[in-house]
Amino acid sequence: FEFRVVDMLVTNFHLPESSLLMLVCAFAGRQRVLDAYGHAVDERYRLFSYGDAMLLEKSGRGT
């Protein structure tokens, strides 16, 4: 079996302190995700399950 790893993720803006938010931060980097949330709030995006989505690129850490 050949394992594959994703380098991009489409997801919504998750609830604060949720395990899903932690997963997204682990994938893309905490500060990048918090910056994206700040932008979303400033621009009045709709958050959580029925809101807007974001496309995240994998953080370069550990490569």
mmCIF file as gemmi writes it, N, C-alpha and C atoms, coordinates in Angstrom:
data_model
loop_
_atom_site.group_PDB
_atom_site.id
_atom_site.type_symbol
_atom_site.label_atom_id
_atom_site.label_alt_id
_atom_site.label_comp_id
_atom_site.label_asym_id
_atom_site.label_entity_id
_atom_site.label_seq_id
_atom_site.pdbx_PDB_ins_code
_atom_site.Cartn_x
_atom_site.Cartn_y
_atom_site.Cartn_z
_atom_site.occupancy
_atom_site.B_iso_or_equiv
_atom_site.pdbx_formal_charge
_atom_site.auth_seq_id
_atom_site.auth_asym_id
_atom_site.pdbx_PDB_model_num
ATOM 1 N N . PHE Axp A 1 ? 0.84 -1.176 0 1 0 ? 1 A 1
ATOM 2 C CA . PHE Axp A 1 ? 0 0 0 1 0 ? 1 A 1
ATOM 3 C C . PHE Axp A 1 ? 0.883 1.237 0 1 0 ? 1 A 1
ATOM 4 N N . GLU Axp A 2 ? 0.54 2.2 -0.828 1 0 ? 2 A 1
ATOM 5 C CA . GLU Axp A 2 ? 1.292 3.448 -0.877 1 0 ? 2 A 1
ATOM 6 C C . GLU Axp A 2 ? 0.515 4.541 -0.14 1 0 ? 2 A 1
ATOM 7 N N . PHE Axp A 3 ? 1.077 5.004 0.973 1 0 ? 3 A 1
ATOM 8 C CA . PHE Axp A 3 ? 0.433 6.07 1.734 1 0 ? 3 A 1
ATOM 9 C C . PHE Axp A 3 ? 0.558 7.39 0.994 1 0 ? 3 A 1
ATOM 10 N N . ARG Axp A 4 ? -0.446 8.215 1.131 1 0 ? 4 A 1
ATOM 11 C CA . ARG Axp A 4 ? -0.434 9.557 0.554 1 0 ? 4 A 1
ATOM 12 C C . ARG Axp A 4 ? -0.829 10.55 1.639 1 0 ? 4 A 1
ATOM 13 N N . VAL Axp A 5 ? -0.347 11.756 1.493 1 0 ? 5 A 1
ATOM 14 C CA . VAL Axp A 5 ? -0.613 12.799 2.476 1 0 ? 5 A 1
ATOM 15 C C . VAL Axp A 5 ? -1.145 14.027 1.746 1 0 ? 5 A 1
ATOM 16 N N . VAL Axp A 6 ? -2.165 14.636 2.284 1 0 ? 6 A 1
ATOM 17 C CA . VAL Axp A 6 ? -2.728 15.836 1.662 1 0 ? 6 A 1
ATOM 18 C C . VAL Axp A 6 ? -1.879 17.055 2.009 1 0 ? 6 A 1
ATOM 19 N N . ASP Axp A 7 ? -1.893 18.046 1.13 1 0 ? 7 A 1
ATOM 20 C CA . ASP Axp A 7 ? -1.189 19.29 1.422 1 0 ? 7 A 1
ATOM 21 C C . ASP Axp A 7 ? -2.123 20.501 1.376 1 0 ? 7 A 1
ATOM 22 N N . MET Axp A 8 ? -3.418 20.246 1.144 1 0 ? 8 A 1
ATOM 23 C CA . MET Axp A 8 ? -4.432 21.301 1.193 1 0 ? 8 A 1
ATOM 24 C C . MET Axp A 8 ? -5.694 20.735 1.835 1 0 ? 8 A 1
ATOM 25 N N . LEU Axp A 9 ? -6.474 21.632 2.449 1 0 ? 9 A 1
ATOM 26 C CA . LEU Axp A 9 ? -7.673 21.218 3.17 1 0 ? 9 A 1
ATOM 27 C C . LEU Axp A 9 ? -8.756 22.281 2.998 1 0 ? 9 A 1
ATOM 28 N N . VAL Axp A 10 ? -9.949 21.861 2.609 1 0 ? 10 A 1
ATOM 29 C CA . VAL Axp A 10 ? -11.108 22.758 2.571 1 0 ? 10 A 1
ATOM 30 C C . VAL Axp A 10 ? -11.936 22.458 3.814 1 0 ? 10 A 1
ATOM 31 N N . THR Axp A 11 ? -12.212 23.484 4.59 1 0 ? 11 A 1
ATOM 32 C CA . THR Axp A 11 ? -12.961 23.31 5.83 1 0 ? 11 A 1
ATOM 33 C C . THR Axp A 11 ? -13.719 24.593 6.15 1 0 ? 11 A 1
ATOM 34 N N . ASN Axp A 12 ? -14.602 24.521 7.108 1 0 ? 12 A 1
ATOM 35 C CA . ASN Axp A 12 ? -15.311 25.728 7.525 1 0 ? 12 A 1
ATOM 36 C C . ASN Axp A 12 ? -14.58 26.359 8.707 1 0 ? 12 A 1
ATOM 37 N N . PHE Axp A 13 ? -15.104 27.441 9.214 1 0 ? 13 A 1
ATOM 38 C CA . PHE Axp A 13 ? -14.546 28.106 10.387 1 0 ? 13 A 1
ATOM 39 C C . PHE Axp A 13 ? -15.176 27.469 11.622 1 0 ? 13 A 1
ATOM 40 N N . HIS Axp A 14 ? -14.37 26.747 12.4 1 0 ? 14 A 1
ATOM 41 C CA . HIS Axp A 14 ? -14.866 25.944 13.513 1 0 ? 14 A 1
ATOM 42 C C . HIS Axp A 14 ? -15.047 26.767 14.789 1 0 ? 14 A 1
ATOM 43 N N . LEU Axp A 15 ? -15.784 26.192 15.725 1 0 ? 15 A 1
ATOM 44 C CA . LEU Axp A 15 ? -16.02 26.834 17.018 1 0 ? 15 A 1
ATOM 45 C C . LEU Axp A 15 ? -14.719 26.983 17.802 1 0 ? 15 A 1
ATOM 46 N N . PRO Axp A 16 ? -14.574 28.079 18.558 1 0 ? 16 A 1
ATOM 47 C CA . PRO Axp A 16 ? -13.39 28.252 19.402 1 0 ? 16 A 1
ATOM 48 C C . PRO Axp A 16 ? -13.253 27.095 20.391 1 0 ? 16 A 1
ATOM 49 N N . GLU Axp A 17 ? -12.026 26.727 20.676 1 0 ? 17 A 1
ATOM 50 C CA . GLU Axp A 17 ? -11.689 25.686 21.646 1 0 ? 17 A 1
ATOM 51 C C . GLU Axp A 17 ? -12.201 24.302 21.26 1 0 ? 17 A 1
ATOM 52 N N . SER Axp A 18 ? -12.551 24.095 19.995 1 0 ? 18 A 1
ATOM 53 C CA . SER Axp A 18 ? -13.02 22.773 19.563 1 0 ? 18 A 1
ATOM 54 C C . SER Axp A 18 ? -11.841 21.927 19.088 1 0 ? 18 A 1
ATOM 55 N N . SER Axp A 19 ? -12.022 20.625 19.113 1 0 ? 19 A 1
ATOM 56 C CA . SER Axp A 19 ? -10.97 19.733 18.619 1 0 ? 19 A 1
ATOM 57 C C . SER Axp A 19 ? -10.763 19.921 17.116 1 0 ? 19 A 1
ATOM 58 N N . LEU Axp A 20 ? -11.806 20.305 16.392 1 0 ? 20 A 1
ATOM 59 C CA . LEU Axp A 20 ? -11.657 20.557 14.956 1 0 ? 20 A 1
ATOM 60 C C . LEU Axp A 20 ? -10.766 21.769 14.701 1 0 ? 20 A 1
ATOM 61 N N . LEU Axp A 21 ? -10.891 22.796 15.524 1 0 ? 21 A 1
ATOM 62 C CA . LEU Axp A 21 ? -10.018 23.964 15.386 1 0 ? 21 A 1
ATOM 63 C C . LEU Axp A 21 ? -8.573 23.574 15.68 1 0 ? 21 A 1
ATOM 64 N N . MET Axp A 22 ? -8.362 22.727 16.665 1 0 ? 22 A 1
ATOM 65 C CA . MET Axp A 22 ? -7.007 22.25 16.975 1 0 ? 22 A 1
ATOM 66 C C . MET Axp A 22 ? -6.425 21.463 15.807 1 0 ? 22 A 1
ATOM 67 N N . LEU Axp A 23 ? -7.248 20.655 15.172 1 0 ? 23 A 1
ATOM 68 C CA . LEU Axp A 23 ? -6.815 19.886 14.006 1 0 ? 23 A 1
ATOM 69 C C . LEU Axp A 23 ? -6.367 20.816 12.882 1 0 ? 23 A 1
ATOM 70 N N . VAL Axp A 24 ? -7.16 21.848 12.609 1 0 ? 24 A 1
ATOM 71 C CA . VAL Axp A 24 ? -6.833 22.807 11.554 1 0 ? 24 A 1
ATOM 72 C C . VAL Axp A 24 ? -5.541 23.549 11.895 1 0 ? 24 A 1
ATOM 73 N N . CYS Axp A 25 ? -5.369 23.941 13.157 1 0 ? 25 A 1
ATOM 74 C CA . CYS Axp A 25 ? -4.142 24.623 13.579 1 0 ? 25 A 1
ATOM 75 C C . CYS Axp A 25 ? -2.923 23.718 13.437 1 0 ? 25 A 1
ATOM 76 N N . ALA Axp A 26 ? -3.078 22.452 13.756 1 0 ? 26 A 1
ATOM 77 C CA . ALA Axp A 26 ? -1.974 21.505 13.599 1 0 ? 26 A 1
ATOM 78 C C . ALA Axp A 26 ? -1.6 21.346 12.132 1 0 ? 26 A 1
ATOM 79 N N . PHE Axp A 27 ? -2.572 21.433 11.261 1 0 ? 27 A 1
ATOM 80 C CA . PHE Axp A 27 ? -2.341 21.265 9.826 1 0 ? 27 A 1
ATOM 81 C C . PHE Axp A 27 ? -1.696 22.503 9.21 1 0 ? 27 A 1
ATOM 82 N N . ALA Axp A 28 ? -2.254 23.677 9.487 1 0 ? 28 A 1
ATOM 83 C CA . ALA Axp A 28 ? -1.845 24.893 8.774 1 0 ? 28 A 1
ATOM 84 C C . ALA Axp A 28 ? -0.998 25.851 9.608 1 0 ? 28 A 1
ATOM 85 N N . GLY Axp A 29 ? -0.895 25.609 10.897 1 0 ? 29 A 1
ATOM 86 C CA . GLY Axp A 29 ? -0.153 26.52 11.768 1 0 ? 29 A 1
ATOM 87 C C . GLY Axp A 29 ? -1.106 27.42 12.543 1 0 ? 29 A 1
ATOM 88 N N . ARG Axp A 30 ? -0.883 27.485 13.838 1 0 ? 30 A 1
ATOM 89 C CA . ARG Axp A 30 ? -1.806 28.21 14.723 1 0 ? 30 A 1
ATOM 90 C C . ARG Axp A 30 ? -1.967 29.675 14.327 1 0 ? 30 A 1
ATOM 91 N N . GLN Axp A 31 ? -0.854 30.377 14.132 1 0 ? 31 A 1
ATOM 92 C CA . GLN Axp A 31 ? -0.949 31.808 13.847 1 0 ? 31 A 1
ATOM 93 C C . GLN Axp A 31 ? -1.623 32.076 12.509 1 0 ? 31 A 1
ATOM 94 N N . ARG Axp A 32 ? -1.336 31.262 11.508 1 0 ? 32 A 1
ATOM 95 C CA . ARG Axp A 32 ? -1.986 31.437 10.202 1 0 ? 32 A 1
ATOM 96 C C . ARG Axp A 32 ? -3.494 31.269 10.317 1 0 ? 32 A 1
ATOM 97 N N . VAL Axp A 33 ? -3.923 30.284 11.088 1 0 ? 33 A 1
ATOM 98 C CA . VAL Axp A 33 ? -5.36 30.05 11.26 1 0 ? 33 A 1
ATOM 99 C C . VAL Axp A 33 ? -5.996 31.201 12.04 1 0 ? 33 A 1
ATOM 100 N N . LEU Axp A 34 ? -5.346 31.651 13.109 1 0 ? 34 A 1
ATOM 101 C CA . LEU Axp A 34 ? -5.887 32.774 13.875 1 0 ? 34 A 1
ATOM 102 C C . LEU Axp A 34 ? -5.956 34.041 13.029 1 0 ? 34 A 1
ATOM 103 N N . ASP Axp A 35 ? -4.97 34.255 12.169 1 0 ? 35 A 1
ATOM 104 C CA . ASP Axp A 35 ? -5.009 35.401 11.251 1 0 ? 35 A 1
ATOM 105 C C . ASP Axp A 35 ? -6.189 35.28 10.292 1 0 ? 35 A 1
ATOM 106 N N . ALA Axp A 36 ? -6.434 34.079 9.799 1 0 ? 36 A 1
ATOM 107 C CA . ALA Axp A 36 ? -7.572 33.853 8.894 1 0 ? 36 A 1
ATOM 108 C C . ALA Axp A 36 ? -8.891 34.123 9.614 1 0 ? 36 A 1
ATOM 109 N N . TYR Axp A 37 ? -8.992 33.696 10.87 1 0 ? 37 A 1
ATOM 110 C CA . TYR Axp A 37 ? -10.203 33.961 11.65 1 0 ? 37 A 1
ATOM 111 C C . TYR Axp A 37 ? -10.383 35.458 11.881 1 0 ? 37 A 1
ATOM 112 N N . GLY Axp A 38 ? -9.288 36.157 12.161 1 0 ? 38 A 1
ATOM 113 C CA . GLY Axp A 38 ? -9.364 37.605 12.336 1 0 ? 38 A 1
ATOM 114 C C . GLY Axp A 38 ? -9.88 38.294 11.083 1 0 ? 38 A 1
ATOM 115 N N . HIS Axp A 39 ? -9.369 37.883 9.933 1 0 ? 39 A 1
ATOM 116 C CA . HIS Axp A 39 ? -9.833 38.429 8.657 1 0 ? 39 A 1
ATOM 117 C C . HIS Axp A 39 ? -11.314 38.116 8.45 1 0 ? 39 A 1
ATOM 118 N N . ALA Axp A 40 ? -11.698 36.893 8.754 1 0 ? 40 A 1
ATOM 119 C CA . ALA Axp A 40 ? -13.098 36.479 8.574 1 0 ? 40 A 1
ATOM 120 C C . ALA Axp A 40 ? -14.037 37.319 9.436 1 0 ? 40 A 1
ATOM 121 N N . VAL Axp A 41 ? -13.639 37.581 10.661 1 0 ? 41 A 1
ATOM 122 C CA . VAL Axp A 41 ? -14.47 38.396 11.556 1 0 ? 41 A 1
ATOM 123 C C . VAL Axp A 41 ? -14.539 39.834 11.033 1 0 ? 41 A 1
ATOM 124 N N . ASP Axp A 42 ? -13.385 40.387 10.638 1 0 ? 42 A 1
ATOM 125 C CA . ASP Axp A 42 ? -13.354 41.762 10.118 1 0 ? 42 A 1
ATOM 126 C C . ASP Axp A 42 ? -14.235 41.922 8.883 1 0 ? 42 A 1
ATOM 127 N N . GLU Axp A 43 ? -14.256 40.903 8.034 1 0 ? 43 A 1
ATOM 128 C CA . GLU Axp A 43 ? -15.016 40.964 6.783 1 0 ? 43 A 1
ATOM 129 C C . GLU Axp A 43 ? -16.439 40.415 6.919 1 0 ? 43 A 1
ATOM 130 N N . ARG Axp A 44 ? -16.802 40.074 8.138 1 0 ? 44 A 1
ATOM 131 C CA . ARG Axp A 44 ? -18.156 39.593 8.457 1 0 ? 44 A 1
ATOM 132 C C . ARG Axp A 44 ? -18.517 38.293 7.725 1 0 ? 44 A 1
ATOM 133 N N . TYR Axp A 45 ? -17.539 37.38 7.638 1 0 ? 45 A 1
ATOM 134 C CA . TYR Axp A 45 ? -17.833 36.057 7.083 1 0 ? 45 A 1
ATOM 135 C C . TYR Axp A 45 ? -18.789 35.345 8.031 1 0 ? 45 A 1
ATOM 136 N N . ARG Axp A 46 ? -19.485 34.368 7.508 1 0 ? 46 A 1
ATOM 137 C CA . ARG Axp A 46 ? -20.341 33.532 8.355 1 0 ? 46 A 1
ATOM 138 C C . ARG Axp A 46 ? -19.494 32.38 8.877 1 0 ? 46 A 1
ATOM 139 N N . LEU Axp A 47 ? -19.546 32.18 10.168 1 0 ? 47 A 1
ATOM 140 C CA . LEU Axp A 47 ? -18.692 31.181 10.794 1 0 ? 47 A 1
ATOM 141 C C . LEU Axp A 47 ? -19.48 29.934 11.176 1 0 ? 47 A 1
ATOM 142 N N . PHE Axp A 48 ? -18.748 28.893 11.515 1 0 ? 48 A 1
ATOM 143 C CA . PHE Axp A 48 ? -19.249 27.621 12.023 1 0 ? 48 A 1
ATOM 144 C C . PHE Axp A 48 ? -19.895 26.773 10.924 1 0 ? 48 A 1
ATOM 145 N N . SER Axp A 49 ? -20.725 25.859 11.274 1 0 ? 49 A 1
ATOM 146 C CA . SER Axp A 49 ? -21.146 24.782 10.364 1 0 ? 49 A 1
ATOM 147 C C . SER Axp A 49 ? -21.861 25.238 9.103 1 0 ? 49 A 1
ATOM 148 N N . TYR Axp A 50 ? -22.633 26.297 9.164 1 0 ? 50 A 1
ATOM 149 C CA . TYR Axp A 50 ? -23.379 26.731 7.983 1 0 ? 50 A 1
ATOM 150 C C . TYR Axp A 50 ? -22.809 28.017 7.4 1 0 ? 50 A 1
ATOM 151 N N . GLY Axp A 51 ? -21.546 28.257 7.646 1 0 ? 51 A 1
ATOM 152 C CA . GLY Axp A 51 ? -20.921 29.494 7.194 1 0 ? 51 A 1
ATOM 153 C C . GLY Axp A 51 ? -20.014 29.304 5.994 1 0 ? 51 A 1
ATOM 154 N N . ASP Axp A 52 ? -19.102 30.248 5.849 1 0 ? 52 A 1
ATOM 155 C CA . ASP Axp A 52 ? -18.154 30.235 4.746 1 0 ? 52 A 1
ATOM 156 C C . ASP Axp A 52 ? -17.079 29.18 4.972 1 0 ? 52 A 1
ATOM 157 N N . ALA Axp A 53 ? -16.417 28.823 3.901 1 0 ? 53 A 1
ATOM 158 C CA . ALA Axp A 53 ? -15.337 27.835 3.96 1 0 ? 53 A 1
ATOM 159 C C . ALA Axp A 53 ? -14 28.525 3.719 1 0 ? 53 A 1
ATOM 160 N N . MET Axp A 54 ? -12.932 27.821 4.019 1 0 ? 54 A 1
ATOM 161 C CA . MET Axp A 54 ? -11.588 28.318 3.73 1 0 ? 54 A 1
ATOM 162 C C . MET Axp A 54 ? -10.752 27.186 3.151 1 0 ? 54 A 1
ATOM 163 N N . LEU Axp A 55 ? -9.789 27.555 2.346 1 0 ? 55 A 1
ATOM 164 C CA . LEU Axp A 55 ? -8.843 26.607 1.759 1 0 ? 55 A 1
ATOM 165 C C . LEU Axp A 55 ? -7.511 26.836 2.444 1 0 ? 55 A 1
ATOM 166 N N . LEU Axp A 56 ? -6.993 25.81 3.093 1 0 ? 56 A 1
ATOM 167 C CA . LEU Axp A 56 ? -5.738 25.916 3.833 1 0 ? 56 A 1
ATOM 168 C C . LEU Axp A 56 ? -4.649 25.094 3.167 1 0 ? 56 A 1
ATOM 169 N N . GLU Axp A 57 ? -3.454 25.672 3.126 1 0 ? 57 A 1
ATOM 170 C CA . GLU Axp A 57 ? -2.277 24.945 2.671 1 0 ? 57 A 1
ATOM 171 C C . GLU Axp A 57 ? -1.531 24.443 3.891 1 0 ? 57 A 1
ATOM 172 N N . LYS Axp A 58 ? -0.94 23.268 3.771 1 0 ? 58 A 1
ATOM 173 C CA . LYS Axp A 58 ? -0.208 22.686 4.891 1 0 ? 58 A 1
ATOM 174 C C . LYS Axp A 58 ? 0.949 23.589 5.293 1 0 ? 58 A 1
ATOM 175 N N . SER Axp A 59 ? 1.154 23.717 6.58 1 0 ? 59 A 1
ATOM 176 C CA . SER Axp A 59 ? 2.274 24.478 7.114 1 0 ? 59 A 1
ATOM 177 C C . SER Axp A 59 ? 3.581 23.834 6.682 1 0 ? 59 A 1
ATOM 178 N N . GLY Axp A 60 ? 4.6 24.64 6.476 1 0 ? 60 A 1
ATOM 179 C CA . GLY Axp A 60 ? 5.902 24.129 6.07 1 0 ? 60 A 1
ATOM 180 C C . GLY Axp A 60 ? 6.734 23.582 7.208 1 0 ? 60 A 1
ATOM 181 N N . ARG Axp A 61 ? 6.218 23.609 8.424 1 0 ? 61 A 1
ATOM 182 C CA . ARG Axp A 61 ? 6.971 23.12 9.579 1 0 ? 61 A 1
ATOM 183 C C . ARG Axp A 61 ? 7.276 21.636 9.44 1 0 ? 61 A 1
ATOM 184 N N . GLY Axp A 62 ? 8.451 21.263 9.858 1 0 ? 62 A 1
ATOM 185 C CA . GLY Axp A 62 ? 8.803 19.85 9.899 1 0 ? 62 A 1
ATOM 186 C C . GLY Axp A 62 ? 9.209 19.257 8.566 1 0 ? 62 A 1
ATOM 187 N N . THR Axp A 63 ? 9.382 20.087 7.554 1 0 ? 63 A 1
ATOM 188 C CA . THR Axp A 63 ? 9.798 19.55 6.253 1 0 ? 63 A 1
ATOM 189 C C . THR Axp A 63 ? 11.238 19.857 5.985 1 0 ? 63 A 1
